[in-house]
Amino acid sequence: MSSNNTIVVGVDETPAGASALKWAAREAELRDAELKIVHVWQIDAAVAMAGAEVPWMAYESDARSNAARWVTETIGAQDPSGRPRRIDVVQGAPGPTLVEASREADMLVVGTRVHTGISRVLFGSVSHYCLTHAQCVVVAVPTVSTGDVLDVESADELVDH
């Protein structure tokens, strides 16, 4: 395991993603670590299978601008020291992409959602994949049962520093 004082957080525009992002931002501040925010997007399977001419660069550009807007709305455009947020937008399968992005990191933070029965079988769990494949510490931050975003102080109580 590497130690370069970096925390990677996988995000999407969901309550689980917001919980993970807020927790990771707070943890990075406490550790004086670099926060690397990773948003993974996937090509729509139906579009890809149709073989249609699709402007992939436009999709990627939209993903980048949407991720930057969402991160700014969720935790602000700069970290507490005034440095701009680093946001990587990557096309791929979320689990393997996040594991690869965290290869040199000290910690990978992901949000969790409740998957039951058939949805777990069909869609799997990104957090489970990361927990079983990452080479660094993985923190899976839950959302509260109401779907509200878990506040940083509540998530902080889940781990020892």
NORMO-V750234 format. One record per helix or strand of 2 or more residues. SS is the DSSP state (a for helix, b for strand). FROM is the first residue (numbers start at 1). TO is the last residue. If there is no record, write none. Layout:
SS;FROM;TO, SS;FROM;TO
This chain:
b;6;11, a;15;31, b;34;41, a;45;50, a;56;75, b;86;91, a;94;101, b;107;111, a;117;123, a;126;133, b;137;141, a;152;156
